Each structure stands twice: as structure tokens, then as C-alpha cells.
Amino acid sequence: MAFIENGRPAYNPADLLRLFIYGYLNRIRSSRQLEKECKRNIELMWLMRGLTPDHNTIANFRKDNPKAIRKVFHATVSLAKNFDLIGGKLLAGDGTKLRAQNSKKNNFTYSKIERHIAYIDDKLNEYSSILANEDKDLTQEKKVELQSKINNHKRHKNKYEVFKKQLDETGEVQVSTSDPESRQMITRNNVTEVAYNVQSTVDAKHNLPIDFNVTNKNDSKAMGAMVRRAKTILGKTDFTLIFDKGYHT
């Protein structure tokens, strides 16, 4: 019996990488926008040879290949070094906060979890007291309603207990439910967002970026790692790396 494969053949990763780099160079981050550009932008129509991957394919390529994309970036840095485009004497580092796909209500600290559990316990005591003391006066419909509320609160309490256990086991201070690696941090003027902190390092000779790192820590905890990474990339230690006062500890 012969089996026939259904669907279109997979896209060559090289084609999707070209599309990703084009979007990076032209500040097009949205997968949906890249999909649209493939159908109307003459440059991309030529670059992609008429291919039009949909936004899911583009997004999945980016999500599934972060290490490979990082290697491509590092390869361009090596190439720039070979052409003497990187001075390696003076560098500057800074961070950019990028909002995560995780709302504040889905981000929990230990104290926030404790407040939720305390509120639930108060409600459970209140409903249990009503059922115990006013049982004869309650209609069957009211009893069912109260029991439903009790079950709902117990379910939420179990969820918060799991979050608390997760913090205890990992030693983390926050847990985010829809974008697990994101953290709530100060973005500007004491305004907080659940976000990532993207650290980058730029060489002064031609203002070329030589490194980036997506973190979930604030600036004051990021400097040491970025300095060590710069040392590895440049292969030496006789350079000056400048940061602003937000990195001071």
C-alpha cells in the first residue's frame, strides 16, 4: 500500500532565516506584518523567491530556533572582527524593557499569594458559618449556590498553594503563569510591567552591536554577566565597558 503525504513541503530554514534577518534590519517584528510584506513588498518577493509563509510558520521558526539565530548573530560579529570593523577598545552596554505576554494579574509574588489565600480562607469561613448556623432557614437553591462558591474558592486556593510550592522549590521571588520566564520589574518612573530586560553591548568604532541577552532581571544584576560575555566575544580583557548609573550596586 502506498502512502501519499498531504500538505505543502516544509519551508527551507534558510528562506525563513532570510525573512527573519530582513525583518530585523527593517524593524519589522510582527509575524503577521512579515507575512503581509511577503505578498506586497517587491524586495521581499525577490528575496523569498515568491514564497509566502504564513504568520504561524514565521512565529514558530523564531520560537523553535533561538540558539541557531543567536549563532548567526555571533557569526556576523566574527565576520565584522575579521574585517576590522570592531575596535574592541571602548564598548557601551544598556538594557531595554520589552513587555511580556503576561498581565500583572497573572504574576504572583509570595506576599500576593498569601493575600489571595487569606481572602479565600475568610470567604470559606463565612460560607461555612452560614451553612452551619442558618441551615434550616436556607432554601435548597441557596445551599447549592453556597456549596458551589465553596468549591470554587477551594479550587483557587489549591492553585495558589501550587504557586507557593513552586516558589519554595525554585527559590524564585515571582511566578508568571502565561509567560513563565517573564518578571514584573520597574520600566520607567517607578511604573512596573511584567517584562523582559534585553541587554545589549555595542562597540564604539562603528557603533556595531556585538552581543545581546534576554534576561528577566533588572539592570543592577545584569552587568557582571554582560562584561564576562564581552570578554569571551572579544577574546581579551583590555577594553573599557560603559554602563549608566542604573547598573550601580
C-alpha positions in Angstrom: 0.0 0.0 0.0 1.4 3.4 -1.0 1.1 6.3 1.4 0.8 9.8 0.0 2.0 12.7 2.1 -0.5 15.5 2.4 0.2 19.2 2.6 2.8 21.5 1.2 6.5 20.7 1.7 8.3 22.4 4.6 10.0 25.7 4.1 13.8 25.7 3.9 15.1 27.1 7.1 17.5 29.3 5.1 14.5 31.0 3.5 12.9 31.7 6.8 16.2 33.0 8.2 16.5 35.4 5.4 13.0 36.7 6.2 13.8 37.0 9.9 17.0 39.0 9.2 15.2 41.2 6.7 12.6 42.0 9.4 15.4 42.6 11.9 17.1 45.1 9.6 13.9 46.9 8.8 12.4 46.9 12.3 9.5 44.6 11.4 9.0 42.4 14.4 5.4 41.2 13.8 5.0 37.8 12.2 1.7 39.0 10.7 3.4 42.1 9.2 6.2 39.9 7.7 3.5 37.7 6.2 1.9 40.7 4.6 5.2 42.1 3.4 6.0 38.9 1.6 2.9 39.5 -0.6 3.3 43.1 -1.4 7.0 44.2 -0.8 9.0 43.8 -4.1 12.3 43.4 -2.1 10.9 40.5 -0.1 9.2 39.0 -3.1 12.6 38.8 -4.8 14.4 37.8 -1.6 11.9 35.0 -0.8 11.6 33.9 -4.5 7.9 34.3 -4.3 7.4 32.2 -1.2 4.7 33.5 1.2 4.9 31.7 4.6 2.1 32.5 7.0 2.5 34.2 10.3 2.3 30.9 12.3 5.2 29.4 10.3 7.3 32.6 10.8 6.5 32.8 14.6 7.2 29.1 15.1 10.6 29.4 13.3 11.6 32.2 15.6 10.3 30.4 18.7 11.9 27.0 17.8 15.3 28.2 16.8 16.6 30.8 19.3 20.0 29.1 19.7 20.6 28.9 15.9 19.5 32.5 15.4 21.9 33.6 18.2 24.8 31.6 16.4 24.0 33.6 13.2 24.3 36.8 15.1 27.6 35.8 16.7 28.9 34.7 13.2 28.2 38.2 11.9 30.2 39.6 14.9 33.1 37.3 14.0 32.9 38.4 10.4 33.0 42.1 11.5 36.1 41.4 13.6 37.9 39.8 10.6 37.2 43.0 8.6 38.5 45.1 11.4 35.1 46.7 11.9 35.1 46.2 15.7 37.7 48.1 17.7 37.3 46.2 20.9 38.7 49.1 23.0 35.5 51.0 24.1 32.1 49.5 24.4 28.8 50.5 25.9 26.0 48.4 27.5 22.4 49.1 28.2 19.1 47.4 28.7 15.6 47.7 27.1 12.4 46.5 28.8 10.1 44.6 26.5 6.6 43.9 27.8 5.8 40.2 28.1 2.6 38.4 27.1 1.6 38.2 30.7 -0.6 40.6 32.6 0.1 41.8 36.1 -2.9 39.8 37.5 -1.2 36.6 36.2 2.1 37.4 38.0 2.4 36.4 41.6 4.9 37.1 44.5 4.9 35.3 47.8 3.1 38.1 49.6 0.4 38.4 46.8 -0.2 34.7 47.0 -0.6 34.9 50.8 -3.1 37.8 50.4 -5.2 35.7 48.0 -5.1 32.7 50.3 -6.1 34.8 53.4 -9.0 36.3 51.4 -10.2 32.8 50.3 -9.9 31.5 53.9 -12.1 34.4 55.2 -14.7 33.6 52.5 -14.6 29.9 53.2 -15.2 30.6 56.9 -18.0 32.9 56.1 -19.8 30.5 53.8 -19.3 27.5 56.2 -20.7 29.6 59.1 -23.8 30.4 57.1 -24.3 26.7 56.2 -23.8 25.7 59.8 -25.9 28.3 61.6 -28.6 29.1 59.1 -29.1 25.6 57.6 -32.8 25.4 58.5 -33.6 28.8 57.0 -31.8 28.3 53.7 -33.5 27.1 50.6 -32.1 24.2 48.7 -31.2 26.6 45.9 -29.2 28.8 48.3 -27.4 25.8 49.7 -26.3 24.7 46.3 -25.2 28.2 45.5 -23.1 28.4 48.7 -21.6 25.0 48.1 -20.6 26.0 44.6 -18.9 29.1 45.9 -17.0 27.0 48.5 -15.8 24.5 45.8 -14.7 27.4 43.6 -12.7 29.0 46.3 -11.1 25.7 47.3 -10.1 25.2 43.7 -8.5 28.6 43.6 -6.8 28.0 46.9 -5.2 24.8 45.6 -3.9 26.8 42.6 -2.3 29.4 44.9 -0.8 26.6 47.1 0.8 25.2 43.9 2.3 28.6 43.1 3.7 28.9 46.6 5.2 25.5 46.5 6.8 26.4 43.1 8.4 29.5 44.7 9.7 27.5 47.6 11.2 24.8 45.4 12.8 27.1 42.8 13.9 29.9 45.1 12.4 32.4 42.7 10.6 35.5 44.0 7.9 35.6 41.3 5.9 33.3 39.2 4.2 34.3 35.9 1.5 31.9 34.6 1.1 32.8 30.9 4.7 33.8 30.1 6.6 31.8 32.7 10.1 33.4 32.3 8.9 37.0 32.5 9.1 39.0 35.7 7.5 42.2 37.0 10.1 45.0 37.0 10.3 48.8 37.0 10.2 50.1 33.5 10.3 53.9 33.9 9.4 56.4 36.6 8.6 53.6 39.1 6.0 52.2 36.7 6.1 48.4 36.8 5.3 45.9 34.0 5.6 42.2 33.6 8.5 42.3 31.1 11.9 41.1 29.9 15.1 43.1 30.1 17.1 42.8 26.9 20.7 43.6 27.5 22.9 44.7 24.6 26.6 45.7 24.1 27.8 48.0 21.3 31.3 48.6 20.1 32.3 52.2 19.7 34.3 52.1 16.5 31.4 51.8 14.1 28.5 51.5 16.6 28.0 47.9 15.8 26.2 45.6 18.4 28.3 42.7 19.4 26.1 41.0 21.9 22.5 40.7 23.3 20.9 38.7 26.0 17.3 38.4 27.0 17.0 38.4 30.8 14.3 38.7 33.5 16.5 40.6 35.9 16.9 44.3 36.5 20.0 46.2 35.3 21.8 46.1 38.6 22.1 42.3 38.4 23.0 42.1 34.7 26.3 44.0 34.4 28.7 41.2 35.5 27.3 38.7 33.1 27.5 41.1 30.1 31.1 42.0 30.9 32.1 38.4 31.0 30.3 37.7 27.7 32.1 40.7 26.1 35.4 39.3 27.3 34.6 35.9 25.6 33.4 37.5 22.4 36.4 39.8 22.0 38.9 37.3 23.3 40.7 39.8 25.5 40.3 41.9 28.7 41.9 45.2 27.8 38.7 47.1 27.0 36.5 49.7 28.7 32.8 48.9 29.0 30.5 51.8 30.0 27.1 51.5 31.8 24.8 54.1 33.2 24.1 54.6 36.9 21.2 52.2 36.8 23.7 49.3 36.9 25.3 50.5 40.2 25.3 48.1 43.2 
